[in-house]
């Protein structure tokens, strides 16, 4: 652990999707009339089985086999169950020695505040669609570091955070590139941190199998592919020494008994996983076709589509007025669309996109 002291200030609030109450208050549309596409959560998530009532009446069993089940599911050596990957993000700066961290200009927004609050210098980089001048001209021409496969990382970087697939730009980093960057960082006593919250739909992109190596941390979540966002369960995959330190820091009973039971069932249900991996790409392709039919530029994963657009703010507002809530990003004007749950949702989205921006 790095041993530094914290100031009394807290990291700044970070906006996320799922903030439907804000839309309701702003637009005065009743909750039941909204189509909420503001997250990348599977709208047809894992069907929660009946829960033993005793799970609510006793302390969670931290010594059950949930972590062994998770390690087998992810194909790794060690897994620590936490109250969502958010808990791991806040914990990592306490477990790592101080050093410069490379973080994408547009990625999951909790990493930079967590490291900055802990006193780590953070430097931004662009890659993939963000480095494409036809998509983000001003950004591509900025002084931000361009991160490309096969290149040497900046020599003063001790850490690199990669969200893979990236949220929201949908960029996917191949395992060979990630393992090369890991080797560079590990050689200088650093660490590669890979957030695979959206990787369950595309397991071939995962490097969880290598997470037992020194200098590599992989985070997994059951909130996206499995749709179990309300369970607040994530897993830290890493070398055993880091897992042990994180376990001591997190303390007992961080994951509730009912959540442990549901997540265990989901991780063991390979038939549901296989069916969902077959279904999600079809829905994602349908979403892309729908957005492209309305002359939008689309980058997508199996769970969401990212649309950079010079008038993203106006489009966001126009959709909200029709009861469609999507995620808006102001750092690079763009929108993220989740998957509609049913045919009613698909029809509503198509109709909402037909309306001109005013």
C-alpha positions as CSV (number, residue, x, y, z in Angstrom):
1,X,0.0,0.0,0.0
2,X,1.2,3.5,-0.7
3,X,0.6,4.9,2.8
4,X,-0.3,8.4,1.7
5,X,-2.9,10.4,3.6
6,X,-6.1,11.8,2.1
7,X,-7.5,15.3,2.3
8,X,-11.0,15.8,3.6
9,X,-12.3,16.6,0.1
10,X,-14.1,13.9,-1.7
11,X,-13.8,13.1,-5.4
12,X,-16.2,15.1,-7.6
13,X,-19.6,13.6,-8.5
14,X,-19.5,11.8,-11.8
15,X,-22.5,11.7,-14.1
16,X,-23.8,8.3,-15.2
17,X,-26.6,6.9,-17.1
18,X,-29.7,5.5,-15.3
19,X,-30.5,9.0,-13.9
20,X,-34.1,8.8,-15.1
21,X,-35.4,10.9,-12.1
22,X,-33.5,13.9,-13.6
23,X,-35.3,13.5,-16.9
24,X,-38.7,13.1,-15.2
25,X,-38.2,16.3,-13.2
26,X,-36.9,18.2,-16.1
27,X,-39.5,17.2,-18.7
28,X,-42.6,16.4,-16.5
29,X,-43.2,13.0,-18.2
30,X,-44.4,10.2,-16.0
31,X,-42.0,7.4,-15.3
32,X,-44.1,4.8,-17.1
33,X,-44.0,6.8,-20.3
34,X,-40.2,6.8,-20.6
35,X,-37.9,4.6,-22.7
36,X,-34.7,4.6,-20.7
37,X,-31.7,3.8,-23.0
38,X,-29.2,5.7,-20.9
39,X,-27.2,2.7,-19.7
40,X,-25.4,-0.2,-21.4
41,X,-27.2,-2.7,-19.1
42,X,-28.8,-5.8,-20.8
43,X,-32.5,-4.9,-20.8
44,X,-33.3,-8.6,-20.7
45,X,-31.0,-9.6,-17.9
46,X,-30.6,-12.8,-16.0
47,X,-33.9,-14.2,-14.6
48,X,-33.4,-14.0,-10.9
49,X,-34.2,-17.4,-9.3
50,X,-36.1,-17.7,-5.9
51,X,-33.8,-16.7,-3.0
52,X,-33.7,-18.7,0.2
53,X,-35.4,-16.4,2.8
54,X,-32.7,-17.3,5.3
55,X,-30.3,-15.3,3.1
56,X,-31.9,-12.2,4.3
57,X,-31.7,-13.2,8.0
58,X,-28.1,-14.2,8.4
59,X,-24.7,-12.6,7.7
60,X,-23.3,-13.2,4.2
61,X,-21.0,-16.2,4.0
62,X,-17.7,-14.7,2.7
63,X,-16.3,-18.3,2.7
64,X,-18.8,-19.8,0.3
65,X,-17.7,-20.9,-3.2
66,X,-18.7,-17.7,-5.0
67,X,-15.2,-16.6,-5.7
68,X,-14.1,-20.0,-6.9
69,X,-17.1,-20.1,-9.2
70,X,-16.1,-16.6,-10.5
71,X,-12.5,-17.7,-11.0
72,X,-13.7,-20.7,-13.0
73,X,-16.1,-18.5,-15.0
74,X,-13.5,-16.0,-15.9
75,X,-10.7,-18.5,-16.4
76,X,-8.4,-17.0,-13.9
77,X,-6.5,-17.9,-10.7
78,X,-7.9,-15.5,-8.1
79,X,-11.1,-13.5,-7.7
80,X,-12.3,-11.2,-5.0
81,X,-16.0,-10.4,-4.8
82,X,-16.7,-6.7,-4.1
83,X,-19.7,-4.4,-3.9
84,X,-19.4,-3.6,-7.6
85,X,-16.3,-2.6,-9.6
86,X,-16.9,0.9,-8.2
87,X,-15.5,-0.4,-4.9
88,X,-12.4,-1.7,-6.6
89,X,-11.9,1.6,-8.5
90,X,-11.9,3.5,-5.2
91,X,-9.7,0.9,-3.6
92,X,-6.9,0.6,-6.2
93,X,-5.2,3.9,-5.5
94,X,-4.8,2.8,-1.9
95,X,-3.1,-0.4,-3.0
96,X,-0.7,1.0,-5.5
97,X,2.4,3.1,-5.1
98,X,2.1,6.7,-6.4
99,X,2.9,7.2,-10.1
100,X,1.5,8.7,-13.3
101,X,-1.6,7.1,-14.7
102,X,-2.7,7.1,-18.4
103,X,-6.5,7.3,-18.8
104,X,-8.5,7.8,-22.0
105,X,-10.0,11.2,-22.8
106,X,-13.4,9.6,-23.0
107,X,-13.9,6.5,-20.9
108,X,-15.7,5.3,-17.7
109,X,-15.7,8.5,-15.6
110,X,-14.8,7.2,-12.2
111,X,-11.1,6.3,-12.8
112,X,-9.6,9.8,-13.1
113,X,-11.3,11.3,-10.0
114,X,-10.3,8.2,-7.9
115,X,-6.6,8.4,-8.9
116,X,-6.5,12.2,-8.8
117,X,-8.0,12.4,-5.4
118,X,-5.3,10.0,-4.1
119,X,-2.6,12.2,-5.5
120,X,-1.7,10.3,-8.7
121,X,-0.9,12.5,-11.7
122,X,-3.3,11.6,-14.5
123,X,-2.5,12.1,-18.2
124,X,-5.1,11.7,-21.0
125,X,-4.7,9.8,-24.2
126,X,-6.7,9.2,-27.4
127,X,-7.1,6.1,-29.4
128,X,-9.4,4.4,-31.9
129,X,-12.4,6.6,-32.9
130,X,-11.1,9.4,-30.7
131,X,-8.0,9.7,-32.7
132,X,-9.9,9.7,-36.0
133,X,-9.9,13.3,-37.3
134,X,-13.1,12.7,-39.3
135,X,-14.9,11.9,-36.0
136,X,-13.3,14.2,-33.5
137,X,-11.3,16.7,-35.5
138,X,-10.3,19.0,-32.7
139,X,-9.4,16.2,-30.3
140,X,-7.3,14.4,-32.9
141,X,-5.3,17.5,-33.4
142,X,-4.8,18.2,-29.7
143,X,-1.7,17.5,-27.7
144,X,-3.2,14.4,-26.0
145,X,-1.1,11.3,-26.4
146,X,-2.1,9.0,-29.2
147,X,-2.1,5.4,-28.0
148,X,-1.6,2.9,-30.8
149,X,-1.1,-0.9,-30.9
150,X,2.6,-1.8,-31.0
151,X,3.9,1.4,-29.7
152,X,6.0,2.1,-26.6
153,X,4.1,3.7,-23.8
154,X,5.3,7.0,-22.4
155,X,8.3,6.2,-20.3
156,X,7.0,8.1,-17.2
157,X,3.7,6.3,-17.1
158,X,3.6,3.8,-14.3
159,X,0.0,2.8,-14.7
160,X,-2.5,2.5,-17.6
161,X,-6.2,2.2,-17.3
162,X,-8.0,0.5,-20.2
163,X,-11.7,-0.2,-20.4
164,X,-12.2,-3.0,-22.9
165,X,-14.6,-2.7,-24.7
166,X,-14.3,1.0,-24.0
167,X,-17.3,2.8,-22.5
168,X,-18.6,4.7,-24.4
169,X,-16.6,4.7,-27.6
170,X,-16.9,1.0,-28.2
171,X,-13.2,0.5,-29.0
172,X,-11.9,-3.0,-28.4
173,X,-8.3,-3.6,-27.6
174,X,-6.9,-7.0,-28.7
175,X,-5.3,-9.2,-26.0
176,X,-1.9,-9.1,-27.7
177,X,-1.8,-5.3,-27.5
178,X,-2.9,-5.3,-23.9
179,X,-0.3,-8.0,-22.9
180,X,2.4,-6.0,-24.6
181,X,1.5,-2.9,-22.7
182,X,1.4,-5.0,-19.5
183,X,4.9,-6.2,-20.1
184,X,6.2,-2.7,-20.6
185,X,4.5,-1.5,-17.4
186,X,5.5,-4.5,-15.3
187,X,9.1,-4.1,-16.3
188,X,9.1,-0.6,-14.7
189,X,7.3,-1.8,-11.6
190,X,3.9,-0.5,-12.8
191,X,0.5,-2.0,-13.5
192,X,-2.0,-2.4,-16.3
193,X,-5.6,-2.0,-15.1
194,X,-8.2,-3.5,-17.5
195,X,-11.9,-2.9,-16.8
196,X,-13.8,-5.7,-18.6
197,X,-17.3,-4.7,-17.5
198,X,-18.6,-5.2,-21.0
199,X,-16.4,-8.2,-22.0
200,X,-18.9,-11.0,-21.1
201,X,-20.5,-10.6,-24.5
202,X,-17.2,-10.9,-26.3
203,X,-15.0,-13.2,-24.1
204,X,-12.3,-13.6,-26.7
205,X,-11.3,-10.0,-26.0
206,X,-10.6,-10.8,-22.3
207,X,-7.2,-11.1,-20.6
208,X,-8.7,-12.4,-17.4
209,X,-6.7,-15.6,-18.0
210,X,-3.4,-13.6,-17.4
211,X,-4.6,-11.7,-14.3
212,X,-2.4,-13.8,-12.0
213,X,0.7,-12.1,-13.4
214,X,2.4,-9.4,-11.4
215,X,1.4,-5.9,-12.6
216,X,-2.0,-6.8,-14.1
217,X,-5.4,-6.1,-12.6
218,X,-8.7,-7.1,-14.3
219,X,-12.1,-5.9,-13.1
220,X,-15.3,-7.7,-14.0
221,X,-18.9,-6.9,-13.4
222,X,-22.3,-8.7,-13.4
223,X,-24.2,-5.5,-14.0
224,X,-24.0,-5.2,-17.8
225,X,-24.2,-8.6,-19.7
226,X,-26.1,-10.3,-16.9
227,X,-28.2,-7.2,-16.2
228,X,-27.8,-7.6,-12.5
229,X,-26.8,-3.9,-11.8
230,X,-28.9,-3.7,-8.7
231,X,-27.0,-6.6,-7.1
232,X,-23.9,-4.4,-7.0
233,X,-21.4,-7.2,-7.4
234,X,-18.0,-7.0,-9.2
235,X,-14.8,-9.0,-9.1
236,X,-11.2,-8.0,-8.7
237,X,-8.9,-10.4,-10.6
238,X,-5.2,-10.1,-9.8
239,X,-2.1,-11.7,-8.3
240,X,-2.8,-13.3,-4.9
241,X,-0.8,-10.7,-2.9
242,X,-2.9,-7.9,-4.3
243,X,-6.1,-9.9,-3.7
244,X,-5.1,-10.4,-0.1
245,X,-4.4,-6.7,0.4
246,X,-7.7,-5.7,-1.1
247,X,-9.6,-8.3,1.0
248,X,-8.1,-6.8,4.2
249,X,-8.9,-3.3,3.0
250,X,-12.5,-4.1,2.0
251,X,-13.4,-5.8,5.3
252,X,-16.1,-8.5,5.8
253,X,-19.6,-8.7,4.3
254,X,-19.1,-6.4,1.4
255,X,-21.5,-8.4,-0.8
256,X,-25.0,-9.3,0.6
257,X,-26.1,-12.9,1.0
258,X,-29.0,-12.6,-1.5
259,X,-26.7,-11.0,-4.1
260,X,-24.1,-13.7,-3.6
261,X,-26.8,-16.4,-4.3
262,X,-28.1,-14.7,-7.4
263,X,-24.7,-14.0,-8.9
264,X,-23.5,-17.6,-8.2
265,X,-26.5,-18.9,-10.1
266,X,-25.9,-16.5,-13.0
267,X,-22.2,-17.5,-13.3
268,X,-23.1,-21.2,-13.4
269,X,-25.9,-20.9,-15.9
270,X,-23.9,-21.5,-19.1
271,X,-27.0,-22.2,-21.2
272,X,-28.4,-18.7,-20.5
273,X,-25.0,-17.2,-21.1
274,X,-24.6,-19.0,-24.5
275,X,-28.1,-17.9,-25.6
276,X,-27.5,-14.3,-24.5
277,X,-24.2,-14.2,-26.4
278,X,-26.0,-15.2,-29.5
279,X,-28.9,-12.8,-29.0
280,X,-27.1,-9.6,-28.0
281,X,-25.0,-9.1,-31.2
282,X,-28.3,-9.4,-33.3
283,X,-29.9,-6.7,-31.2
284,X,-26.8,-4.5,-31.4
285,X,-26.7,-4.9,-35.2
286,X,-30.4,-3.9,-35.3
287,X,-29.7,-0.8,-33.2
288,X,-26.8,0.2,-35.4
289,X,-28.9,-0.2,-38.6
290,X,-31.7,1.9,-37.0
291,X,-29.4,4.7,-36.0
292,X,-27.6,4.6,-39.4
293,X,-30.9,4.9,-41.2
294,X,-31.3,8.2,-39.5
295,X,-27.9,9.4,-40.8
296,X,-26.0,8.9,-37.6
297,X,-22.4,7.6,-37.3
298,X,-22.3,4.5,-35.1
299,X,-19.7,2.7,-33.1
300,X,-21.1,-0.2,-31.2
301,X,-20.6,-3.0,-28.7
302,X,-23.0,-5.9,-28.1
303,X,-24.8,-3.7,-25.4
304,X,-24.7,-0.1,-26.6
305,X,-24.0,2.2,-29.5
306,X,-22.0,5.4,-29.4
307,X,-22.9,8.2,-31.7
308,X,-20.5,11.3,-32.0
309,X,-22.5,14.2,-33.4
310,X,-21.9,18.0,-33.6
311,X,-25.4,18.6,-32.4
312,X,-25.5,15.8,-29.8
313,X,-26.9,18.1,-27.1
314,X,-29.8,19.2,-29.3
315,X,-30.5,15.6,-30.3
316,X,-30.4,14.5,-26.7
317,X,-33.0,17.2,-25.8
318,X,-35.2,16.4,-28.7
319,X,-35.3,12.7,-27.8
320,X,-36.0,13.6,-24.2
321,X,-39.1,15.6,-25.2
322,X,-40.5,12.4,-26.7
323,X,-39.8,10.4,-23.6
324,X,-36.5,8.8,-24.8
325,X,-33.6,9.1,-22.4
326,X,-30.1,8.5,-23.7
327,X,-26.7,9.3,-22.3
328,X,-25.1,12.6,-23.4
329,X,-21.3,13.3,-23.3
330,X,-20.1,16.9,-23.4
331,X,-16.4,16.3,-23.5
332,X,-16.8,15.1,-27.0
333,X,-20.4,15.9,-28.2
334,X,-21.9,12.4,-28.5
335,X,-24.7,10.1,-27.3
336,X,-24.8,6.6,-26.1
337,X,-27.8,4.4,-26.9
338,X,-28.6,1.2,-24.9
339,X,-30.7,-1.6,-26.3
340,X,-34.5,-1.4,-26.3
341,X,-36.1,-4.1,-24.2
342,X,-39.0,-5.0,-26.6
343,X,-40.7,-4.2,-29.8
344,X,-42.6,-1.3,-28.2
345,X,-39.2,0.2,-27.3
346,X,-37.8,-0.3,-30.8
347,X,-40.8,1.4,-32.4
348,X,-40.6,4.3,-29.9
349,X,-36.9,4.9,-30.7
350,X,-37.5,4.8,-34.4
351,X,-40.4,7.3,-34.1
352,X,-38.3,9.6,-31.8
353,X,-35.5,9.7,-34.3
354,X,-37.9,10.7,-37.0
355,X,-38.6,14.0,-35.3
356,X,-36.3,16.9,-36.4
357,X,-34.0,18.7,-34.0
358,X,-35.5,22.0,-33.0
